[in-house]
């Protein structure tokens, strides 16, 4: 087992990983604002992903995000108000109301993917493509098998 390096205390690793994440997310949202999506916030990406292509209910959305139905409802209300989500009757069950991503929401997701590609390219320009690829490979090795999870909002808040 490796001994601790006093110049590199263990608690720095999660903070540096979080700082890298925060840098990417802040850069993403600055660019999204320039591209016509100033209302989108970091939580909203998780929400739009959790709603998915087929839509969902507020209860299911809360479960997917790991938050209460009430918190999901408030977030839905906000995203409906700014045009990223819509409410609709469920064609399979008249008692249920679905939440669906609007074309504006889909545009925000599409632009986010494109911006992330550009940000990754910037990191590769700065660090070198081999180092970025190695970092991604190393993080895949250390991360759990289900590393893409939309329940981060509830995990952070819980």
Secondary structure as the mmCIF struct_conf table of DSSP 4:
data_model
#
loop_
_struct_conf.conf_type_id
_struct_conf.id
_struct_conf.beg_label_comp_id
_struct_conf.beg_label_asym_id
_struct_conf.beg_label_seq_id
_struct_conf.end_label_comp_id
_struct_conf.end_label_asym_id
_struct_conf.end_label_seq_id
HELX_LH_PP_P HELX_LH_PP_P1 UNK A 2 UNK A 4
STRN STRN1 UNK A 5 UNK A 5
TURN_TY1_P TURN_TY1_P1 UNK A 6 UNK A 7
STRN STRN2 UNK A 8 UNK A 8
HELX_RH_AL_P HELX_RH_AL_P1 UNK A 10 UNK A 34
TURN_TY1_P TURN_TY1_P2 UNK A 35 UNK A 36
TURN_TY1_P TURN_TY1_P3 UNK A 38 UNK A 39
HELX_RH_AL_P HELX_RH_AL_P2 UNK A 42 UNK A 51
TURN_TY1_P TURN_TY1_P4 UNK A 52 UNK A 54
STRN STRN3 UNK A 56 UNK A 56
HELX_RH_AL_P HELX_RH_AL_P3 UNK A 58 UNK A 65
TURN_TY1_P TURN_TY1_P5 UNK A 66 UNK A 66
BEND BEND1 UNK A 67 UNK A 67
HELX_RH_AL_P HELX_RH_AL_P4 UNK A 69 UNK A 81
TURN_TY1_P TURN_TY1_P6 UNK A 82 UNK A 83
BEND BEND2 UNK A 84 UNK A 84
STRN STRN4 UNK A 85 UNK A 90
TURN_TY1_P TURN_TY1_P7 UNK A 91 UNK A 92
STRN STRN5 UNK A 93 UNK A 101
HELX_RH_AL_P HELX_RH_AL_P5 UNK A 103 UNK A 127
HELX_RH_AL_P HELX_RH_AL_P6 UNK A 129 UNK A 142
BEND BEND3 UNK A 143 UNK A 143
TURN_TY1_P TURN_TY1_P8 UNK A 145 UNK A 146
TURN_TY1_P TURN_TY1_P9 UNK A 150 UNK A 151
HELX_RH_AL_P HELX_RH_AL_P7 UNK A 152 UNK A 157
#
